[in-house]
């Protein structure tokens, strides 16, 4: 999953990541370009120093103070784009920047009043939001007082200082939201991957549990028949080959995500599996699946497969009845699958992975699952929503 919607030809190494440290020199230069345009307000101080209005000592001190000011500003803003300073370091650096602005403007003249713009931008970009809300007006007040002392009467710059400071707080909030959104999307991607792994594990359990149980059963039958009835044993081995081939096809289809389990196919397979296990089976041939969503039919098919597998492997039942009926409930019409046997119902240690997976699958299809012991055995009932079938012979 990408962080943003990107053009098809965009490569990750060509993109500037918001709110993250640069990964290379080129990305660091691209981030620096966001800082460079703000240096336009340094034009007046540079021109003042270059014009020779001050003594040599004052000029040298001015250049040194300007260099220290720019270095502090760039360090604060650039670090804030990736790994910002923590704790009181930010406050000390912003305070040092404000002191430099006041000292340089008071000693070298009103041409240096533009330095307060950088102080305001730094307050909005680097300080915590609550601190920035009062630091920006304090900076604007300091600029007003220094301007009055230096004889500066262009107060439009005061509005620029206030607006830029608060604009930077908005930019900071936007960057923070972008970073949080990126983390949230990464979390969603991880959850989706986990859900897909659970789905695949559930499908493989349902597929292999049924098929391997049938292969084991037929192998045992073939072993018992081999000495006295080699022809019947050969038939069991042929059935084993067919089941194993079909299991391989099912696993490949499930892994590829293209498999659709059909209830009619599972009913036919249930009849074969129960008969092979010497269980007297009553299984309907063709259920009425009119207006049954594909997801609901698939969920019922998996429920039937799991139920028959449990009958064959765990219950020790001699009789099993499978019914597929439409029922009207208070929540609307449902298609109900019931599998009832006269066995023990399994180990009695609570629901296993199969029933837990079925419950999740049916819930996603809007259905329900009930599994409980009865007086004479065990009964599993799965229901999914169903639309009302069209009346027979209707003209619509």
C-alpha positions in Angstrom: 0.0 0.0 0.0 1.4 3.4 -1.0 1.1 6.4 1.2 -0.6 8.6 -1.4 -2.2 8.3 -4.8 0.9 8.5 -7.1 1.3 8.9 -10.8 2.1 5.6 -12.5 5.6 6.6 -13.4 6.5 7.9 -9.9 9.2 6.1 -8.0 9.4 6.2 -4.2 13.0 7.5 -4.2 11.8 10.5 -6.2 9.1 11.6 -3.7 9.6 14.0 -0.8 8.1 12.5 2.3 6.2 14.9 4.5 7.1 14.9 8.2 10.0 12.4 7.8 13.8 12.9 7.7 15.5 13.0 4.3 16.7 9.6 3.0 19.4 11.0 0.7 21.3 14.2 -0.2 18.9 14.9 -3.1 15.9 14.7 -0.8 17.6 16.9 1.7 18.1 19.5 -1.0 14.5 19.3 -2.1 13.4 19.9 1.5 15.8 22.8 1.8 14.1 24.5 -1.2 11.0 24.9 1.1 13.1 27.0 3.4 15.1 29.1 0.9 12.2 31.3 -0.3 11.7 32.7 3.2 15.2 34.1 3.1 13.9 37.0 1.0 13.4 39.1 4.2 17.2 39.0 4.7 17.7 41.3 1.8 17.5 44.5 3.9 20.0 43.4 6.5 22.5 42.2 3.9 22.1 45.4 2.0 22.6 47.4 5.2 25.9 45.6 6.0 27.1 45.9 2.4 26.4 49.6 2.2 29.1 50.5 4.8 26.8 52.3 7.1 28.6 50.9 10.2 32.1 50.8 11.6 34.3 47.8 10.6 33.8 46.2 14.0 30.0 46.6 13.9 30.0 45.2 10.4 31.9 42.1 11.4 29.7 41.7 14.4 26.6 42.2 12.2 27.7 39.5 9.8 28.5 37.1 12.6 25.1 37.8 14.3 23.3 37.4 11.0 25.1 34.1 10.3 24.2 32.8 13.8 20.6 33.9 13.3 20.3 32.1 9.9 22.0 29.0 11.2 19.7 28.7 14.2 16.6 29.4 12.1 17.6 26.8 9.4 18.5 24.2 12.0 15.2 24.6 13.8 13.0 24.5 10.7 14.9 21.9 8.8 15.1 19.5 11.8 11.4 20.0 12.4 10.7 18.4 9.0 12.2 15.1 10.1 13.5 14.5 13.6 12.5 17.6 15.6 14.3 18.6 18.8 12.8 17.3 22.0 12.2 18.9 25.4 13.5 22.3 26.3 16.0 22.5 23.5 13.4 24.0 21.1 12.5 26.7 23.6 16.1 27.7 24.2 16.8 27.9 20.5 13.6 29.9 19.7 14.5 32.2 22.7 18.0 32.6 21.3 16.6 33.5 17.9 14.3 36.1 19.5 17.2 37.6 21.5 19.4 37.8 18.4 16.5 39.6 16.5 16.1 42.2 19.3 19.8 42.8 19.7 20.6 43.1 16.0 17.7 45.4 15.3 18.4 47.7 18.3 22.1 47.9 17.6 22.2 48.0 13.8 18.9 49.8 12.9 15.4 49.4 11.6 16.5 47.6 8.5 16.8 44.5 10.6 13.2 44.5 11.7 12.4 41.7 9.2 14.2 39.2 11.4 11.1 39.0 13.5 9.4 37.3 10.6 11.7 34.4 11.0 11.1 34.3 14.7 7.4 34.1 14.2 7.7 31.3 11.6 9.9 29.4 13.9 7.5 29.8 16.8 4.7 28.3 14.6 6.8 25.5 13.1 8.9 24.3 16.0 7.0 25.1 19.3 4.2 23.0 20.7 0.8 24.4 19.5 -0.3 25.7 22.8 3.0 27.4 23.4 3.0 28.9 19.9 -0.4 30.4 20.4 1.0 32.9 22.9 4.6 33.0 21.7 3.5 34.5 18.3 1.8 37.5 19.9 4.7 38.0 22.3 7.0 38.1 19.3 4.7 40.6 17.5 4.7 42.8 20.6 8.5 42.7 20.8 8.7 43.7 17.2 6.3 46.6 17.8 8.3 47.9 20.7 11.7 47.5 18.9 10.2 49.2 15.8 9.0 52.2 17.8 12.5 52.5 19.3 14.2 52.2 15.9 11.8 54.6 14.2 10.2 52.0 11.9 6.7 53.1 10.8 5.8 50.4 8.3 3.3 48.4 10.4 2.1 46.2 7.5 5.0 43.9 8.5 3.4 43.4 11.9 0.4 41.8 10.2 2.7 39.6 8.1 4.5 38.4 11.3 1.2 37.5 13.0 -0.4 35.8 10.0 2.8 33.8 9.0 3.2 32.6 12.6 -0.3 31.2 12.8 -0.2 29.9 9.3 2.8 27.8 10.3 0.8 26.3 13.2 -1.7 25.2 10.6 1.0 23.8 8.4 2.4 21.9 11.4 -1.0 20.5 12.2 -1.4 19.4 8.6 2.0 17.7 8.6 1.1 15.9 11.9 -2.2 14.8 10.5 -0.4 13.5 7.4 2.0 11.5 9.5 -0.8 10.1 11.6 -2.8 9.2 8.5 0.2 7.4 7.1 0.6 5.4 10.3 -3.1 4.6 10.3 -3.0 3.4 6.7 0.0 1.2 7.6 -2.0 -0.2 10.5 -5.0 -0.9 8.3 -2.8 -2.6 5.7 -1.3 -4.8 8.5 -4.8 -5.7 9.8 -5.9 -6.5 6.3 -2.9 -8.8 5.8 -3.7 -10.5 9.1 -7.3 -11.0 8.1 -6.2 -12.5 4.8 -3.9 -14.9 6.6 -6.8 -15.9 8.9 -9.1 -16.4 5.9 -6.5 -18.5 4.1 -5.8 -20.6 7.2 -9.6 -21.1 7.7 -10.0 -22.2 4.1 -7.1 -24.6 4.1 -8.4 -26.1 7.4 -11.8 -26.7 5.8 -10.4 -28.0 2.6 -7.7 -30.3 3.9 -9.6 -31.4 7.0 -12.4 -32.9 4.9 -10.2 -34.3 2.2 -7.6 -35.9 4.4 -10.3 -37.4 6.6 -11.8 -39.0 3.6 -8.4 -40.2 2.4 -7.6 -41.7 5.8 -10.9 -43.5 6.0 -10.6 -45.0 2.5 -7.0 -46.0 3.2 -8.2 -47.9 6.3 -10.9 -49.6 4.3 -8.5 -50.5 1.5 -6.1 -52.0 4.1 -8.9 -54.2 5.5 -10.1 -55.2 2.1 -6.8 -56.0 0.6 -6.2 -59.6 1.7 -9.7 -60.9 0.8 -11.2 -58.4 -1.6 -8.4 -56.9 -3.8 -10.9 -55.6 -6.4 -12.8 -53.6 -3.7 -9.4 -52.4 -2.3 -8.4 -51.2 -5.7 -11.6 -49.2 -6.0 -10.9 -47.6 -2.7 -7.4 -46.7 -3.8 -8.9 -45.2 -7.0 -11.2 -43.1 -4.9 -8.3 -42.0 -2.8 -6.5 -40.8 -5.9 -9.6 -38.9 -7.1 -10.1 -37.3 -3.7 -6.4 -36.3 -3.4 -6.4 -34.8 -6.9 -9.5 -32.8 -6.1 -8.0 -31.6 -2.8 -5.0 -30.4 -4.7 -7.2 -28.5 -7.2 -9.2 -27.0 -4.3 -6.1 -25.9 -2.4 -4.6 -24.3 -5.5 -7.9 -22.5 -6.2 -8.3 -21.4 -2.6 -4.7 -20.0 -2.5 -5.4 -18.2 -5.8 -8.5 -16.7 -4.4 -10.7 -17.9 -7.2 -12.5 -20.8 -5.6 -16.2 -20.8 -5.1 -17.6 -23.6 -3.0 -21.1 -24.7 -4.2 -23.7 -26.2 -1.9 -24.9 -28.7 -4.4 -21.3 -30.0 -4.9 -20.8 -30.3 -1.2 -24.1 -32.2 -0.8 -22.9 -34.8 -3.3 -19.6 -35.0 -1.6 -21.2 -35.4 1.8 -23.2 -38.4 0.5 -20.1 -40.1 -0.7 -18.1 -39.4 2.5 -20.9 -40.6 4.8 -21.5 -43.7 2.8 -17.8 -44.5 2.8 -17.8 -44.2 6.6 -20.7 -46.7 6.8 -23.0 -43.9 8.0 -26.6 -44.2 6.8 -27.1 -40.8 5.2 -30.2 -38.8 4.2 -29.0 -36.0 2.0 -31.1 -33.8 -0.3 -30.0 -33.7 -4.0 -30.8 -30.2 -5.3 -31.6 -27.5 -2.8 -33.6 -24.4 -3.8 -31.0 -21.6 -4.0 -33.2 -19.0 -5.6 -32.2 -15.5 -4.6 -29.4 -16.8 -2.3 -26.4 -14.6 -2.4 -23.1 -16.2 -3.5 -21.5 -15.4 -0.2 -24.4 -17.1 1.7 -24.3 -20.2 -0.4 -20.5 -20.5 0.0 -20.8 -20.1 3.8 -23.5 -22.9 3.9 -21.3 -25.1 1.8 -18.3 -24.7 4.2 -20.7 -25.4 7.1 -21.8 -28.6 5.5 -18.3 -29.7 4.8 -17.2 -29.1 8.4 -20.2 -30.8 9.8 -19.7 -33.9 7.7 -16.0 -34.0 8.5 -16.8 -34.0 12.2 -19.4 -36.7 11.8 -16.9 -38.9 10.0 -13.9 -38.2 12.2 -15.2 -37.7 15.7 -18.8 -38.6 16.3 -18.9 -42.4 15.8 -22.4 -41.9 14.4 -24.3 -44.5 12.4 -26.9 -42.2 11.0 -26.8 -38.6 9.7 -29.6 -36.4 8.3 -28.9 -33.3 6.2 -31.7 -30.9 5.5 -31.8 -27.6 3.5 -35.0 -25.6 4.1 -36.3 -22.1 3.7 -37.8 -20.7 6.9 -39.5 -17.4 7.7 -38.2 -15.6 10.7 -38.8 -12.3 12.4 -35.7 -11.0 10.6 -36.9 -12.2 7.2 -36.6 -15.3 5.2 -33.5 -17.5 5.7 -32.1 -20.6 4.1 -31.3 -23.1 6.8 -28.9 -26.0 6.7 -29.2 -28.6 9.4 -26.9 -31.6 10.0 -28.0 -34.0 12.7 -26.4 -37.3 13.7 -26.8 -39.9 16.4 -23.1 -39.8 17.5 -21.3 -38.5 20.5 -20.7 -35.0 19.1 -16.9 -35.1 19.3 -14.4 -34.7 22.1 -16.6 -32.4 24.2 -13.7 -29.9 24.7 -15.6 -27.0 23.3 -15.7 -25.6 19.8 -12.6 -26.2 17.7 -11.0 -24.2 14.9 -13.5 -25.5 12.4 -16.6 -24.3 14.2 -14.9 -21.0 15.1 -14.0 -20.4 11.5 -17.5 -21.3 10.4 -19.0 -18.8 12.9 -16.8 -16.0 11.5 -17.6 -16.9 7.9 -21.4 -17.1 8.5 -21.3 -13.8 10.4 -19.7 -12.1 7.4 -22.5 -13.4 5.2 -25.1 -12.1 7.7 -25.9 -15.6 9.0 -25.7 -17.5 12.2 -24.4 -20.9 13.4 -25.8 -23.1 16.2 -24.1 -26.3 17.3 -25.2 -28.3 20.3 -25.7 -31.8 21.6 -29.2 -33.3 21.5 -30.8 -36.2 23.3 -29.8 -38.6 20.6 -26.6 -37.0 19.2 -25.4 -33.8 17.8 -27.0 -31.1 15.6 -25.5 -28.2 13.7 -27.7 -25.5 12.2 -26.4 -22.8 9.9 -28.6 -20.0 8.5 -28.1 -17.3 5.9 -30.4 -14.5 4.7 -32.5 -15.4 1.6 -34.8 -13.3 -0.6 -38.3 -14.6 -1.3 -38.3 -16.8 -4.4 -40.4 -15.8 -7.4 -43.8 -17.5 -7.5 -44.0 -20.4 -9.9 -45.6 -19.5 -13.2 -45.5 -15.8 -12.5 -45.4 -13.6 -15.5 -42.9 -11.2 -14.0 
